[in-house]
Amino acid sequence: MTVYSAVVTTGVYCRPGCGARPLADNVRTFDLAASAEAAGFRACLRCRPYRMVGSVPWDAPELVCRAVRLIIDGALDDGGTEAALAARLGWSGRHLRRMFLEHLGLTPDQLARSRRTHFARRLLDDTDLAVADVAFASGFGSLRQFNRAMRETFRDTPNGLRGRRRRADRLVTDGGLAIRLGFTPPYDWDAMLASLDARRVPGVESVDIAERCYRRVIMLDGDPGVLEVRPGGDDHLLLVAHLPYWEGLIHVVERIRHALGLDADPEALPHLGSDLLLSPLLRARPGLRVAGAWAPFEVGVRAAIRVRCGREETTEQLARLVKEHGVEVPGLPHGLSHAFPSPEVLAEAGLEVEGPFAQAVASGQIRLDGSMALEDLAAAVEAVPGFDRTAARHLAMRLGERDAFPDGDPLVRRALNKLDPALTDIRKAADAWRPWRALAAQHLIAHARTLPGQPRDAEQPSAAA
């Protein structure tokens, strides 16, 4: 994972690869930029570590990892408290705070503030948004709070920081707001695009293979918007957001990052790459990522239909579902026409296939926000009529559960049988790939699809989310 270096004598912390060469005795290391800031260090002006999106240590306790995920989704924005966050996870605020200090070196509130200030700094660098718009787009509740946080983190005012931006940072686009979505290479955008195309919801999403562009309709507090993502550079994609307002933009960016699998832990590659079975697959596709989900409910509805239908029929049923129950957004190009219906709408529609899942989500029986442990989530999904173990774990994979492993998927089994015909216990073999079994499954599925004689729609209905 990314390790930030902080120099005691200068009070500055840097990203990996910075040209600074301090004495080793004067250097402290931190797993997160926010941890370095909590210890009193400020960002280097040369390497600008705030432009990177760091990751939590892979061996951090599950409670910490899930809390970080909820913080990224905005649990501590708009008046959210540490106590309320802890309660969602079944713990006390004091225990959560202690775990954060022990494993990350900062409190949940400090992590949330660092995340907001870093996002705001990138907007000041890359866009021409007014300072007030930057403040509310980054999740701050007031300009006073924003100015104070920026001074404490970067030792300057927002206007002063914008005055120091580099000419190459500024992004200009013909319509919409352009934002860089950084990632740690390698990243296979074409493979991700193909995965999105195979599972797209007609009317809600569109994929243009020739332009290498993904588009989708979103809803922000009842108002529609459109997102476009295309290649941007060796270490970033380019998001162009067409939104009714910029407030809460940080949440839009985090959700599309999750949907595109941009925040994968770099530690997974060396771990899985050392495995004799998987190493050839990772060498063949080093940039393959597990696709996430913009809206987990959409993925669950697709899974509910896919359990019973083939891929083409699933796509047709989704198109009808969106047309009949979705929110119409007229006048959009590229085949976009609707926003996906909410759980409450589908729960009341009396649908035989999708209805039970929608009711479970609307009632809170299934929580798709990452607050449920993997096995608890899988058990809750399997309790819904029509879902089995494999479908539940495919859904968990798309929700970002890095250790979800659909061992019953025919493609996973076919790939493993080809790689090791003598293998009899798939679950035991997969234990060696913890905690990144979802990425291992993604590589196995991709490999199975390249094997001779593989039919176009080889996945069994129960095996695809």
C-alpha positions in Angstrom: 0.0 0.0 0.0 1.0 3.7 -0.2 3.3 4.7 2.6 3.8 8.5 3.2 7.1 9.7 4.6 7.2 12.6 7.0 10.3 14.5 7.9 10.6 15.6 11.5 13.0 18.4 10.9 10.8 20.2 8.3 7.4 19.2 9.4 6.5 18.1 5.8 5.2 14.7 4.6 5.6 13.4 1.0 4.2 10.7 -1.3 6.3 7.8 -2.6 8.7 8.9 -5.4 9.1 12.5 -4.1 12.6 13.9 -5.0 13.3 14.9 -1.4 16.1 13.0 0.3 16.0 13.5 4.0 18.2 11.6 6.5 16.6 8.3 7.4 16.8 9.1 11.1 14.5 12.1 10.6 11.8 10.2 8.8 8.5 8.8 10.1 6.1 6.8 8.0 2.4 6.8 7.9 -0.2 4.6 6.0 -2.5 7.5 5.4 -2.0 11.2 4.5 -4.6 12.0 7.1 -2.5 10.2 9.8 0.5 12.4 8.9 -1.7 15.5 9.2 -3.1 14.4 12.5 0.5 14.1 13.8 1.1 17.7 12.8 2.8 17.4 9.4 1.8 19.4 6.3 1.7 18.3 2.7 4.8 18.7 0.5 4.4 21.5 -2.1 6.5 19.5 -4.6 4.8 16.1 -4.8 1.4 17.2 -3.5 0.4 14.0 -1.7 -3.2 15.3 -1.3 -3.7 14.4 -5.0 -3.3 10.7 -4.2 -6.2 8.6 -2.7 -4.6 6.4 -0.1 -6.0 3.1 1.3 -6.4 1.7 4.7 -3.9 -1.0 5.7 -5.1 -4.3 4.4 -4.7 -6.0 7.8 -6.7 -3.4 9.7 -9.6 -4.8 11.8 -12.9 -5.2 10.0 -14.6 -2.7 12.2 -12.1 0.0 11.1 -12.3 -0.9 7.4 -16.1 -0.8 7.4 -16.1 2.5 9.3 -13.7 4.0 6.8 -16.0 2.9 4.0 -19.0 4.6 5.6 -16.9 7.7 6.2 -16.0 7.8 2.5 -19.7 7.5 1.7 -20.4 10.6 3.8 -21.4 9.2 7.2 -19.7 12.0 9.0 -20.8 14.8 6.7 -24.0 16.8 7.1 -24.0 16.6 10.9 -23.1 12.9 11.2 -21.4 11.9 14.5 -18.9 9.3 15.5 -21.5 7.9 18.0 -24.0 7.4 15.2 -21.4 5.9 12.9 -20.4 3.4 15.6 -24.0 2.5 16.3 -24.5 1.6 12.6 -21.7 -0.9 13.1 -23.0 -2.2 16.5 -20.3 -0.6 18.7 -19.9 2.4 20.9 -18.4 5.6 19.8 -15.6 5.3 22.4 -14.6 1.9 21.1 -14.6 3.0 17.5 -12.5 6.1 18.3 -10.0 3.9 20.2 -9.7 1.5 17.4 -9.0 4.3 14.9 -6.3 5.8 17.1 -4.7 2.4 17.6 -4.6 1.3 14.0 -4.7 4.5 11.9 -3.3 7.1 14.3 -6.3 9.5 14.1 -10.0 9.8 14.9 -12.9 9.1 12.5 -13.7 12.9 12.5 -10.1 13.7 11.6 -10.2 11.2 8.7 -13.4 12.7 7.4 -12.1 16.3 7.6 -8.8 15.3 5.8 -10.9 13.6 3.1 -13.0 16.8 2.6 -10.0 19.1 2.6 -8.0 17.0 0.1 -11.0 16.9 -2.3 -11.4 20.6 -2.0 -7.8 21.2 -2.7 -8.0 19.1 -5.9 -11.1 21.1 -7.0 -9.2 24.4 -6.3 -6.4 23.1 -8.5 -8.4 21.5 -11.3 -11.5 23.6 -11.7 -12.7 27.2 -11.9 -15.5 26.6 -9.4 -16.1 29.5 -7.0 -14.7 29.0 -3.5 -18.1 28.8 -2.0 -19.1 26.1 -4.5 -15.9 24.2 -3.7 -16.7 24.3 0.0 -20.2 22.8 -0.4 -19.1 20.4 -3.2 -16.5 19.0 -0.7 -19.1 18.3 2.0 -18.5 21.3 4.3 -21.5 22.8 6.1 -20.3 26.4 6.0 -17.7 28.7 4.5 -16.3 29.4 7.9 -15.8 25.7 8.6 -14.2 25.3 5.2 -11.8 28.2 5.6 -10.7 27.1 9.0 -10.1 23.5 7.9 -8.1 24.6 4.8 -5.9 26.8 6.9 -5.3 24.1 9.5 -4.4 21.5 6.8 -2.6 23.5 4.2 -1.5 26.7 6.1 -3.2 29.0 3.6 -6.6 30.4 2.5 -8.6 28.7 -0.3 -7.9 31.8 -2.5 -4.2 31.6 -1.7 -4.1 27.9 -2.5 -5.8 28.5 -5.9 -3.2 31.1 -6.7 -0.5 28.5 -6.3 -2.0 25.9 -8.7 -0.1 24.7 -11.7 -1.1 25.6 -15.2 -1.3 22.0 -16.3 -3.8 21.2 -13.4 -6.7 23.2 -14.8 -9.2 21.0 -16.7 -11.4 22.5 -19.4 -14.2 20.7 -21.1 -17.1 21.6 -23.5 -19.9 21.4 -21.0 -20.0 19.8 -17.5 -17.3 19.8 -14.9 -14.2 17.7 -15.5 -12.5 15.9 -12.6 -9.6 13.5 -12.5 -10.2 10.1 -11.0 -6.8 8.9 -10.0 -5.7 5.3 -9.6 -2.6 3.3 -8.9 -1.5 1.6 -12.2 -1.9 -0.8 -13.7 -5.6 -0.4 -14.5 -7.4 -2.1 -17.5 -10.1 0.4 -18.5 -11.1 -1.6 -21.6 -11.7 -4.7 -19.5 -13.7 -2.6 -17.0 -15.7 -1.1 -19.9 -16.5 -4.5 -21.3 -17.7 -5.7 -17.9 -19.9 -2.6 -17.5 -21.3 -3.1 -21.0 -22.2 -6.8 -20.3 -24.2 -5.7 -17.2 -25.5 -2.3 -18.2 -29.1 -1.3 -17.4 -30.6 0.0 -20.7 -31.8 3.6 -20.5 -29.8 4.2 -17.3 -26.4 3.3 -18.6 -24.6 3.4 -21.9 -21.2 2.1 -23.1 -19.5 3.4 -26.2 -16.7 1.0 -27.0 -15.4 3.1 -29.9 -15.2 6.2 -27.7 -14.1 4.1 -24.7 -16.7 6.0 -22.7 -19.1 5.0 -20.0 -22.2 7.1 -19.2 -25.0 6.9 -16.7 -28.0 8.8 -15.3 -28.0 9.6 -11.6 -30.4 11.2 -9.2 -29.4 13.8 -6.6 -32.1 14.5 -4.1 -34.7 14.1 -6.8 -32.9 15.9 -9.6 -31.3 14.1 -12.5 -27.7 14.3 -13.7 -25.4 12.5 -16.1 -21.9 11.2 -15.6 -19.4 10.5 -18.4 -16.1 8.7 -17.8 -13.3 8.1 -20.3 -9.5 7.6 -20.3 -7.5 10.6 -19.1 -3.9 9.5 -18.6 -1.6 6.9 -17.3 -2.7 7.3 -13.7 -6.3 8.7 -14.0 -9.6 8.6 -15.7 -11.5 11.7 -16.7 -15.0 12.3 -15.2 -17.2 14.9 -16.8 -20.2 15.6 -14.5 -23.4 17.2 -15.7 -25.2 18.0 -12.4 -28.0 20.3 -11.3 -25.8 21.7 -8.5 -22.4 21.0 -7.1 -23.3 20.5 -3.4 -22.1 17.0 -2.3 -20.0 16.5 -5.4 -17.5 14.6 -3.2 -20.1 11.8 -2.7 -20.7 11.6 -6.5 -17.0 11.2 -7.1 -16.5 8.6 -4.4 -19.4 6.5 -5.7 -18.2 6.5 -9.3 -14.7 5.6 -8.1 -16.2 2.6 -6.3 -18.3 1.6 -9.3 -15.1 1.5 -11.5 -12.9 -0.3 -9.0 -10.4 2.5 -8.7 -9.6 2.0 -5.0 -8.3 -1.5 -5.2 -5.5 -2.3 -2.6 -2.1 -2.5 -4.4 -1.1 -5.2 -1.8 -3.4 -7.6 -3.5 -1.3 -8.0 -6.6 1.9 -9.3 -4.9 -0.1 -11.5 -2.6 -2.1 -13.2 -5.3 0.8 -13.1 -7.8 2.9 -15.3 -5.5 0.2 -18.1 -5.8 1.2 -20.8 -8.3 -2.4 -21.2 -9.6 -3.1 -17.5 -10.0 0.3 -16.0 -11.0 -0.1 -16.7 -14.7 -3.5 -15.1 -14.7 -2.3 -11.9 -13.0 0.7 -11.7 -15.4 -1.8 -11.9 -18.3 -4.1 -9.2 -16.9 -2.3 -7.1 -14.3 -4.8 -4.3 -14.5 -8.0 -6.3 -14.0 -10.2 -4.9 -11.3 -13.5 -6.1 -9.7 -16.3 -3.9 -10.9 -18.2 -2.2 -8.1 -21.6 -0.5 -8.2 -22.8 3.1 -8.4 -26.1 2.0 -6.8 -25.9 -1.4 -4.9 -29.7 -1.8 -5.2 -29.5 -1.8 -9.0 -27.0 -4.7 -8.8 -29.3 -6.6 -6.4 -32.3 -6.2 -8.7 -30.2 -7.4 -11.7 -29.1 -10.4 -9.6 -32.7 -11.2 -8.7 -33.6 -11.4 -12.3 -30.4 -13.1 -13.5 -30.9 -16.0 -11.0 -33.9 -17.1 -13.2 -33.0 -15.8 -16.7 -30.2 -15.8 -19.2 -28.1 -12.7 -19.8 -30.1 -11.3 -22.8 -33.4 -11.9 -21.2 -32.2 -10.2 -18.0 -31.2 -7.1 -20.0 -34.6 -7.1 -21.7 -36.5 -7.3 -18.3 -34.3 -4.6 -16.8 -35.2 -2.3 -19.8 -38.9 -2.9 -19.2 -38.6 -2.4 -15.4 -36.8 0.9 -15.9 -39.4 2.1 -18.5 -42.4 1.2 -16.3 -41.1 2.2 -12.8 -38.1 4.4 -13.3 -37.9 8.2 -13.4 -38.1 9.5 -16.9 -35.4 12.0 -17.9 -36.3 13.3 -21.4 -33.9 14.9 -23.9 -30.8 12.9 -23.1 -28.5 11.6 -25.9 -26.6 8.2 -26.1 -29.7 6.1 -25.4 -30.1 7.5 -21.8 -33.7 8.0 -20.8 -34.4 7.1 -17.2 -33.1 6.9 -13.6 -33.4 3.6 -11.8 -36.4 3.2 -9.5 -35.9 3.3 -5.8 -36.3 0.3 -3.4 -39.5 1.9 -2.1 -41.1 2.1 -5.5 -40.3 -1.5 -6.5 -41.3 -2.7 -3.0 -44.8 -1.4 -3.6 -45.1 -2.5 -7.2 -46.0 -6.1 -6.4 -43.3 -7.6 -8.6 -42.9 -11.3 -8.3 -39.1 -11.5 -8.9 -37.7 -8.2 -7.8 -40.3 -7.4 -5.2 -39.0 -9.5 -2.3 -35.4 -8.1 -2.7 -36.8 -4.6 -2.9 -38.9 -5.1 0.2 -35.9 -6.5 2.2 -33.8 -3.5 1.3 -36.6 -0.9 1.9 -37.3 -2.5 5.3 -33.6 -2.5 6.4 -33.4 -6.3 6.5 -30.6 -6.0 3.9 -28.2 -3.1 4.3 -26.2 -2.4 1.2 -24.1 0.4 2.6 -21.2 -1.8 3.8 -22.2 -1.8 7.4 -23.0 -5.5 7.4 -20.3 -8.1 7.8 -19.8 -10.3 4.7 -21.3 -13.5 6.1 -24.3 -11.5 7.6 -24.9 -9.8 4.3 -24.7 -13.1 2.4 -27.1 -14.8 4.9 -29.6 -12.0 4.6 -29.5 -12.1 0.8 -29.8 -15.9 0.6 -32.9 -15.6 2.8 -34.6 -13.7 -0.1 -36.5 -16.2 -2.3 -34.6 -17.1 -5.4 -31.1 -16.2 -4.2 -28.5 -18.9 -3.5 -25.0 -18.8 -2.0 -23.3 -18.1 -5.3 -25.6 -15.2 -6.3 -25.3 -13.7 -2.8 -21.5 -13.7 -3.1 -21.5 -12.2 -6.6 -23.6 -9.4 -5.2 -21.2 -9.0 -2.3 -18.3 -8.8 -4.8 -20.0 -5.9 -6.6 -20.7 -4.2 -3.3 -17.0 -4.0 -2.5 -16.5 -7.0 -0.3 -13.0 -7.9 -1.2 -13.1 -11.4 0.3 -16.3 -12.5 -1.3 -15.8 -15.7 -3.2 -18.5 -17.3 -5.4 -17.1 -20.8 -5.2 -20.2 -22.3 -6.9 -19.9 -20.2 -10.0 -19.4 -22.6 -13.0 -16.8 -20.3 -14.6 -14.7 -20.3 -11.4 -14.9 -24.0 -11.2 -14.1 -24.4 -14.9 -11.0 -22.2 -14.6 -9.7 -24.0 -11.6 -10.3 -27.4 -13.2 -8.3 -26.3 -16.2 -5.5 -24.9 -14.1 -5.4 -27.9 -11.7 -7.4 -31.0 -12.7 -6.5 -32.6 -9.4 -8.0 -29.9 -7.3 -11.0 -31.2 -5.3 -11.6 -28.7 -2.5 -12.1 -25.3 -4.1 -13.0 -23.5 -0.8 -9.8 -24.8 0.9 -7.7 -23.7 -2.1 -9.3 -20.3 -2.0 -8.3 -19.8 1.7 -4.8 -19.0 0.5 -6.1 -16.0 -1.4 -7.7 -14.2 1.7 -8.5 -11.4 2.0 -8.6 -10.7 -1.7 -10.7 -13.7 -2.9 -13.0 -11.4 -4.9 -10.1 -10.3 -7.2 -9.0 -13.9 -7.5 -12.5 -14.9 -8.6 -12.5 -12.0 -11.1 -9.3 -13.4 -12.7 -10.7 -16.9 -12.7 -13.9 -15.9 -14.4 -12.0 -13.8 -17.0 -9.7 -16.8 -17.7 -12.6 -19.2 -18.0 -14.2 -17.0 -20.7 -11.0 -17.4 -22.9 -11.0 -21.2 -22.8 -11.8 -23.1 -26.0 -15.4 -24.1 -26.4 -16.7 -21.4 -24.0 -20.3 -20.5 -25.0 -21.2 -16.8 -25.1 -23.6 -17.1 -22.2 -21.8 -19.7 -20.2 -22.7 -18.4 -16.7 -25.5 -20.3 -15.0 -28.4 -18.0 -14.0 -27.5 -18.3 -10.3 -23.9 -17.4 -10.9 -24.0 -13.9 -12.1 -24.8 -10.6 -10.3 
